[in-house]
Amino acid sequence: GGCCDSVAVARRLRLNVTAWDHASALQPQAAAFAAWLARSVDAGEPSVFGVYMAGEDNPHLDHIVPLVGYVGVLGRPAKLLYNDLHSNSTLVADLATFAKDRARCRRPTLPCCSSPSAAVHRRVAPPPRRCLRRALPWKQRFEYCLPASVDYGYRVHGNHDPAGELLPARLVVSAWYEPDYSREDGKHEPPTPLVGTLAVSGLAKGERYAILRYTSASAVPASGFLRAGGWAARTDFVAEGETHEQRLVFMSNSSQLFRCVVLSDSSPAH
């Protein structure tokens, strides 16, 4: 719940993030916020922002989505490109019509129950939010707006690494979809194996490195990665060039976090 839980979650996942200062920014914020998001694209950094959904009613935001690009001159977006994490496609939003207040983003809906007297007879009041979402046609449930007055979002600069010990590492997964086993949606789809490729960059040929694999964010230290331990697996290698790739297989319901560090003569043995 609340407006800003996603920032706290990102930090618990050991990410280095900067949040949009929604408390201090002048209102309406949508144009300045969109420009701030665009600068993350220019810097090659991921960013996440909050949106309203037409069938919801949270005063702050209903959903968080990743920005994947923008259309416009440098730092001045006319359109935002994002993925709603529901469909395998990039959505394009014209900023002039994308920014709306809460009231203008909501669509009129039908009553929750086909027979109001039946609900009274059962003495059961249907949950307003879930009912509102189900009352909308399928396509309209996934219509979004950027909050016009106050916005929420953050930019991801990389992994939390205050001592500068880590090499850049990126995991690319072979499929965009994973089975939905969560309690929230109640689908109970069985987890399946996922195939990924971990790509490490910024290496020096001939130097020794270690890839550390963690299965819980709470096990990832802030620094001193080799001596702190806590990893589930460690892979040492000698760089053959500036990049190194490693193929991985893991279950879709698991947590996978990776860190790559330089090995030296004083590093703890495997």
C-alpha positions as CSV (number, residue, x, y, z in Angstrom):
1,G,0.0,0.0,0.0
2,G,0.9,3.7,-0.1
3,C,2.6,5.7,-2.7
4,C,6.2,4.9,-2.4
5,D,6.7,1.3,-1.4
6,S,8.4,0.4,-4.7
7,V,11.4,2.6,-3.8
8,A,11.8,0.8,-0.5
9,V,11.5,-2.6,-2.2
10,A,14.1,-1.6,-4.8
11,R,16.5,-0.7,-2.0
12,R,15.8,-4.0,-0.2
13,L,16.7,-5.7,-3.4
14,R,20.1,-4.0,-3.0
15,L,19.7,-1.6,-5.9
16,N,21.1,1.9,-6.0
17,V,18.1,4.1,-6.8
18,T,17.2,7.8,-6.8
19,A,13.6,8.7,-6.2
20,W,11.7,11.6,-7.8
21,D,11.3,14.3,-5.2
22,H,7.6,14.5,-5.3
23,A,7.3,16.3,-2.0
24,S,9.4,19.3,-3.2
25,A,8.7,19.5,-6.9
26,L,6.3,22.2,-8.1
27,Q,2.9,21.1,-9.1
28,P,1.7,20.1,-11.7
29,Q,4.7,17.8,-12.0
30,A,3.9,15.7,-15.1
31,A,6.1,17.6,-17.6
32,A,9.1,18.0,-15.3
33,F,8.8,14.4,-14.2
34,A,8.7,13.1,-17.8
35,A,11.8,15.1,-18.5
36,W,13.5,13.6,-15.4
37,L,12.5,10.1,-16.7
38,A,13.9,10.9,-20.2
39,R,17.3,11.8,-18.7
40,S,17.5,8.3,-17.3
41,V,17.2,7.0,-20.9
42,D,19.9,9.4,-22.0
43,A,22.1,8.0,-19.2
44,G,21.4,4.4,-20.1
45,E,19.7,3.7,-16.8
46,P,16.4,2.0,-16.2
47,S,13.6,3.9,-14.6
48,V,10.2,3.0,-13.1
49,F,7.2,5.2,-12.7
50,G,3.7,5.1,-11.3
51,V,0.5,5.3,-13.4
52,Y,-3.2,5.4,-12.8
53,M,-5.4,2.7,-14.2
54,A,-8.9,3.5,-15.6
55,G,-10.6,0.9,-13.4
56,E,-8.9,1.7,-10.1
57,D,-9.1,4.4,-7.5
58,N,-5.9,4.8,-5.6
59,P,-5.2,8.5,-5.1
60,H,-1.4,8.1,-5.6
61,L,-0.9,5.3,-8.2
62,D,-2.4,2.0,-9.2
63,H,0.5,0.3,-11.0
64,I,4.3,0.7,-11.6
65,V,5.8,0.4,-15.1
66,P,9.3,0.5,-16.6
67,L,10.2,3.2,-19.1
68,V,11.9,1.9,-22.2
69,G,12.4,5.1,-24.2
70,Y,10.9,8.4,-25.3
71,V,10.2,10.4,-28.4
72,G,11.4,14.0,-28.5
73,V,14.4,16.2,-28.4
74,L,17.1,15.5,-25.8
75,G,15.6,15.6,-22.4
76,R,12.2,17.0,-23.6
77,P,9.9,14.1,-24.3
78,A,6.8,14.4,-26.3
79,K,5.9,10.7,-25.9
80,L,6.8,8.1,-23.3
81,L,7.5,4.5,-24.3
82,Y,6.8,1.9,-21.6
83,N,5.8,-1.7,-20.9
84,D,2.8,-2.4,-18.6
85,L,4.1,-5.9,-17.6
86,H,0.9,-7.3,-18.9
87,S,1.4,-7.6,-22.7
88,N,4.5,-8.3,-24.7
89,S,4.5,-4.9,-26.5
90,T,5.7,-1.4,-26.0
91,L,3.0,1.2,-25.3
92,V,3.4,4.7,-26.6
93,A,1.8,7.6,-24.7
94,D,1.5,11.1,-26.0
95,L,2.4,13.2,-23.0
96,A,-0.2,15.9,-23.9
97,T,-3.0,13.4,-23.3
98,F,-1.3,10.9,-21.0
99,A,-1.2,13.3,-18.0
100,K,-4.5,13.4,-16.2
101,D,-5.8,13.8,-12.7
102,R,-7.4,10.9,-10.8
103,A,-11.0,11.9,-11.7
104,R,-10.3,12.2,-15.4
105,C,-8.5,8.9,-15.6
106,R,-11.4,6.9,-14.3
107,R,-14.1,5.4,-16.6
108,P,-17.8,5.0,-15.7
109,T,-18.6,1.5,-14.7
110,L,-21.6,-0.8,-14.3
111,P,-22.9,-1.9,-10.9
112,C,-20.9,-4.8,-9.4
113,C,-23.7,-7.2,-9.1
114,S,-26.2,-8.0,-11.9
115,S,-28.9,-8.1,-9.2
116,P,-28.4,-5.6,-6.3
117,S,-31.2,-7.3,-4.3
118,A,-29.2,-10.6,-4.5
119,A,-26.2,-8.9,-2.9
120,V,-28.5,-7.6,-0.1
121,H,-30.1,-11.0,0.3
122,R,-26.7,-12.6,0.7
123,R,-25.6,-9.8,3.0
124,V,-22.3,-9.7,1.2
125,A,-21.0,-6.4,-0.1
126,P,-18.7,-7.0,-3.1
127,P,-15.2,-5.3,-2.7
128,P,-15.4,-2.0,-4.5
129,R,-12.0,-2.0,-6.0
130,R,-12.1,-5.6,-7.4
131,C,-15.6,-5.1,-8.5
132,L,-14.8,-1.9,-10.3
133,R,-12.0,-3.6,-12.2
134,R,-14.2,-6.6,-13.3
135,A,-17.0,-4.3,-14.4
136,L,-14.8,-2.7,-17.1
137,P,-14.4,-4.4,-20.5
138,W,-11.1,-6.3,-20.7
139,K,-9.2,-3.7,-22.9
140,Q,-10.3,-0.8,-20.7
141,R,-8.9,-2.3,-17.6
142,F,-5.4,-1.7,-18.9
143,E,-5.8,1.9,-19.9
144,Y,-3.3,4.2,-18.1
145,C,-2.7,7.8,-17.2
146,L,0.3,9.6,-15.8
147,P,-0.7,11.5,-12.6
148,A,-0.8,15.2,-13.6
149,S,-0.2,16.8,-10.2
150,V,2.1,14.6,-8.2
151,D,4.2,11.8,-9.6
152,Y,6.2,8.9,-8.2
153,G,9.1,7.1,-9.7
154,Y,12.8,6.2,-9.4
155,R,15.9,5.7,-11.5
156,V,18.1,2.7,-11.1
157,H,21.8,3.5,-11.3
158,G,22.9,-0.1,-10.7
159,N,23.6,-2.4,-7.8
160,H,24.2,-1.0,-4.4
161,D,28.0,-0.7,-4.4
162,P,29.3,2.1,-2.1
163,A,32.9,0.9,-2.2
164,G,33.0,0.5,-6.0
165,E,33.8,-3.2,-6.0
166,L,31.4,-4.5,-8.6
167,L,31.6,-5.1,-12.4
168,P,28.5,-4.4,-14.5
169,A,26.4,-7.5,-14.9
170,R,23.2,-8.0,-16.8
171,L,20.9,-11.0,-16.9
172,V,19.0,-11.6,-20.2
173,V,16.2,-14.2,-19.9
174,S,15.0,-16.2,-22.9
175,A,11.2,-15.6,-22.3
176,W,9.3,-12.5,-21.3
177,Y,6.6,-14.5,-19.6
178,E,6.7,-16.6,-16.4
179,P,4.0,-18.7,-14.8
180,D,1.8,-16.8,-12.3
181,Y,2.1,-18.7,-9.1
182,S,1.4,-15.7,-6.8
183,R,-1.3,-15.7,-4.1
184,E,-2.5,-12.3,-5.4
185,D,-4.0,-13.5,-8.7
186,G,-4.9,-17.0,-7.5
187,K,-3.9,-18.7,-10.8
188,H,-1.5,-21.1,-9.0
189,E,0.4,-21.9,-12.3
190,P,3.3,-24.3,-11.6
191,P,6.8,-22.8,-11.8
192,T,9.0,-23.8,-14.8
193,P,12.7,-23.6,-15.6
194,L,13.9,-20.3,-17.2
195,V,17.1,-20.0,-19.3
196,G,19.2,-16.9,-18.9
197,T,22.5,-15.5,-20.0
198,L,24.5,-13.4,-17.6
199,A,26.7,-10.9,-19.4
200,V,29.6,-9.2,-17.4
201,S,31.4,-6.2,-19.0
202,G,34.2,-3.9,-18.1
203,L,36.7,-6.7,-17.8
204,A,40.5,-6.7,-18.3
205,K,41.9,-9.5,-20.4
206,G,43.9,-12.0,-18.3
207,E,42.5,-10.8,-14.9
208,R,40.7,-13.2,-12.6
209,Y,37.1,-12.6,-11.5
210,A,34.4,-14.3,-9.5
211,I,30.6,-14.4,-10.2
212,L,28.6,-14.7,-7.0
213,R,25.1,-16.0,-7.2
214,Y,22.6,-15.3,-4.4
215,T,19.1,-16.6,-3.9
216,S,18.0,-14.0,-1.4
217,A,18.4,-10.3,-1.4
218,S,18.9,-10.4,2.4
219,A,22.1,-12.4,1.8
220,V,23.7,-9.8,-0.5
221,P,26.2,-7.7,1.5
222,A,26.8,-4.0,0.9
223,S,30.6,-4.5,0.5
224,G,33.4,-7.0,1.0
225,F,31.5,-9.5,-1.1
226,L,34.0,-12.3,-1.1
227,R,34.8,-12.2,2.6
228,A,31.2,-11.7,3.7
229,G,30.0,-15.0,2.1
230,G,26.3,-15.7,1.8
231,W,26.3,-16.7,-1.8
232,A,24.7,-19.9,-3.1
233,A,27.3,-20.4,-5.8
234,R,30.6,-19.0,-6.9
235,T,32.2,-19.2,-10.3
236,D,35.8,-18.1,-10.9
237,F,37.1,-17.3,-14.4
238,V,39.9,-15.6,-16.2
239,A,38.7,-12.9,-18.6
240,E,39.4,-13.6,-22.3
241,G,38.3,-10.2,-23.3
242,E,36.3,-7.2,-22.1
243,T,33.1,-9.3,-21.7
244,H,32.2,-12.7,-20.3
245,E,28.9,-14.6,-20.6
246,Q,27.5,-17.5,-18.6
247,R,24.5,-19.6,-19.3
248,L,22.1,-20.2,-16.4
249,V,19.0,-22.3,-15.7
250,F,16.8,-21.5,-12.7
251,M,13.2,-21.9,-11.6
252,S,10.7,-19.1,-12.3
253,N,9.7,-18.9,-8.6
254,S,13.2,-18.4,-7.4
255,S,15.2,-15.2,-6.6
256,Q,18.4,-14.8,-8.5
257,L,20.9,-12.0,-7.8
258,F,24.4,-11.8,-9.2
259,R,27.6,-9.9,-8.4
260,C,30.9,-9.9,-10.2
261,V,34.1,-9.0,-8.3
262,V,37.8,-8.9,-9.1
263,L,40.0,-11.7,-7.6
264,S,43.4,-10.9,-6.1
265,D,46.1,-13.0,-4.5
266,S,44.6,-12.1,-1.1
267,S,41.0,-13.1,-2.0
268,P,39.5,-16.0,-0.1
269,A,39.8,-19.3,-1.8
270,H,36.8,-20.8,-3.5
